């Protein structure tokens, strides 16, 4: 079993004026995330590595799309239609080496920070 997450270290909240879900990756996050040049078969090979059991893999939406193309060709059984918004997670399991199962986890919804009612 492993966790495939579309997320990585993001830029500073204090310096981002837009919604948090749209905040871009920081330089560190870009280094931590797998590159967008990965191939579907290459990602599938990575997902089958026994050393990654219970690992959390963070990557770009493009790479997750390529992975799902391959997983669907392999006959993955999904809990939900394939999708991968920012912050979402897929739990992927190779069932005894026979077939893939995928369970979708929605991104966590966070409440916006409360504004200080007294201006300073």
Buried (B, 14 or more C-beta within 10 A) or exposed (E): EBBBBBBBBBBEEEEEEEEEEEBEBBEEBEEBBBEEEBEBEBBBEBBBEEEBEEEEBBBBBBBBBBBBBBBBEEEBEBEEEBBBEBBBBBBBBBEEEEEBBBBBBEBEEEEEEEEEEEEE
